[in-house]
Amino acid sequence: MSFDAVAQQPKLQHLLQGVVAFAAVVCLILLALHRGPARRRGAAFLLLAPALLLLTAGLVLPGLRTLLLSFMDREGDARVGLDNYVWLFTDPEALIALRNTLAWVVLVPLLVTAVGLLYAAAVVRSRFRALALSLVLLPMAISFVGAGLVWKFVYAYRPAEADQIGLLNQLVVTFGGTPRQWLVESPWNVLFLVVAMVWTQAGFAAVLLAGAIGAVPGEITEAARLDGASPRQIFWRITVPLIRPTLLVVVLAEVIGTFKAFDIVRTMTAGQFDTGVIAHEMYDQAFRYGETGRGAALAVLLFALVTPVVAYRIRAQRSAG
Amino acid sequence: MSRVRERLASRAFSLTAVVIAVLWTTPTLGLLLSSFRPEDEIKTTGWWTVFGSPHVTLDNYDEVLFGSANASGRLAEHLVNSVVITLPSVLFPLVLGFFAAYALAWIDFRGRGALLVGIFALQIVPLQMALVPLLKLFSQGWLFLPAWGLTGPARFTHVWFAHTVFALPFAVFLLHNFLAGLPRDLIEAARVDGASHGTLLLRIVLPLAGPALVTFAIIQFIWVWNDLLVALALSGGTAETAPVTVRLAGLAGTRGNEWQRLTAGAFVSAFVPVLVFFALQRHFARGLLTGSVKG
């Protein structure tokens, strides 16, 4: 047993100091709000200043600096023009990360939406709707790191002569196959990572889509039924078109989330065996190899890829209400 | 005829649902059962054999939480770090975002529209765009800002700062949407009675904003508790400051086959968010729609 309680004290002390300092700032703002300038501008300034200051120092300026760094060398000292971007589109490892990201961004939203839609449609009129939805939503509460471990264990490999401890290889062996190293064999290992990501996200899609399907007016489907439409026709011709705005929101949210996927790759393969994606490669370059310029270029690429999707999504969400 | 077909279709539907539900829970169940099995059994036999020879032990949890060997995890200390990181990282953006959202929703001033759009637009920026310069800012200083040069537990401040900044655009977005929808008459009536913005904010808007604040707090809590990237880049990675996720990812990498630690460790880290999830499930589901733009 070792739990160094004494070593924990400075941490808690720091926590206390941080919270007290923050509370002091908040109290000052509130006091000034009561006593200080009654004019509107003054109040607005007091309330907005902390957020704007933080956003400027912590997001806007660093973001611009990353843009500049993407045109600099690894130390961030000398200008190298477009070298980092050239590297991005010519280096074999970087190209693999681009290829994998493309596979992720196509497959994850597709599978997540398909599974979510199927599941939502199946449970939406069921007595066990709430329980059924929380079962598939639960993986969202577990961290991506935890999800990565869950699936790494499913894919665990033992040589053919030994007992298998991973579920997938056990199934393979039961049906007469030979066990394989699912996470090692490229390029199919990318798909096995994608499965883990889909597993974490499907509940999100199912919950949103179940809400949308539940909101489809019963009279419409009833009328179609009386006209002789089959359940399948009702689902594809009436329900799906009616929930299209929500479907769009789900797909776009998944596209955005998938672009930024980092944790699952990090936990399951750490980008080895040709499984890297842009977000993971960015971390490796910037923080493990000290290639600041290349890391910055990858971050800028990520930004450029995500921006149109987010813009489109915000518009879509507005129309979905 | 159509009745029969209908019933068959609904059977097929229910069957699909059951299959998906089983597929979605079995992997977790396997890991959970394994975490209570003795080390040598985890490593030599599948978890499904546990039903034949149930040997249950808490040794794995004991070792991964408190084990003294360097490789054993010492997750208890990292749990403290997770708590120290998470509480302020939820509180700070919650309060500051609420202030900003109030000002943007209920105070008229020039440039308000542009500011609103500007802050909302910042949601687009992936946090990867800010990480490298933030690390440099903390270690070396930048422009007019001095180096923070913080060591030891003070590194928590870096992580708080980063999480607060990254959460603010979303916090303002979520809370502004809610606050702007409050009844105008109520606010106007109080204002006519001579209430200052301080009174309005605390006495009238705050009590009404409860649901939105809770929604944000839950999303942010689960986000920060489960975060790996920010902590990996900024927290320093030692038992002094790194949260559970960082330690767990480290264990998965360097000792990828020590399943007795990884299984128990995964549930140590998942315990708190799963508890929050079950306790506040309704808010969680409602927050999903608004919450997914974040990060």
Interface residues (C-beta under 8 A of the other chain):
Chain A: M1 S2 F3 D4 A7 Q8 P10 K11 L12 Q13 H14 L15 G18 V19 F22 V26 I29 L30 L33 H34 A38 R40 R41 A43 A44 L47 L48 P50 A51 L52 L54 L55 A57 G58 L59 V60 L61 P62 G63 R65 T66 L69 G76 V115 L118 Y119 A121 A122 V123 S126 A132 L133 S134 L135 V136 L137 L138 P139 M140 A141 I142 S143 F144 V145 G146 G148 L149 V150 W151 K152 F153 V154 A156 A162 D163 Q164 I165 G166 L167 Q170 W199 A202 G203 F204 V207 L208 G228 S230 P231 R232 V249 A253 I256 G257 F259 K260 F262 D263 R266 T267 M268 A270 A279 M282 Y283 A286 F287 T292 G295 A296 L298 A299 V300 L302 F303 V306 T307 V310 A311 R313 I314 Q317
Chain B: S2 R5 E6 A9 S10 F13 S14 T16 A17 I20 A21 W24 T25 T26 P27 T28 G30 L31 S34 I42 K43 T44 T45 G46 W47 W48 D62 L65 F66 G67 S68 R74 A76 E77 V80 N81 V83 V84 L87 P88 L91 F92 V95 L96 G97 F99 A100 Y102 A103 L104 I107 D108 F109 R112 L115 I119 F120 L122 Q123 I124 V125 P126 Q128 M129 A130 L131 V132 P133 L134 L135 K136 L137 W142 L143 L145 G152 P153 A154 F156 T157 W160 F161 A162 T164 V165 F166 L168 P169 V172 S196 H197 G198 T199 L201 L202 I222 W225 N226 L228 L229 L232 A233 A239 E240 T241 T245 L248 A249 A252 G253 G256 W259 L262 T263 G265 A266 F267 S269 A270 P273 V274 V276 F277 F278 Q281 F284 A285 L288 L289 S292 V293 G295
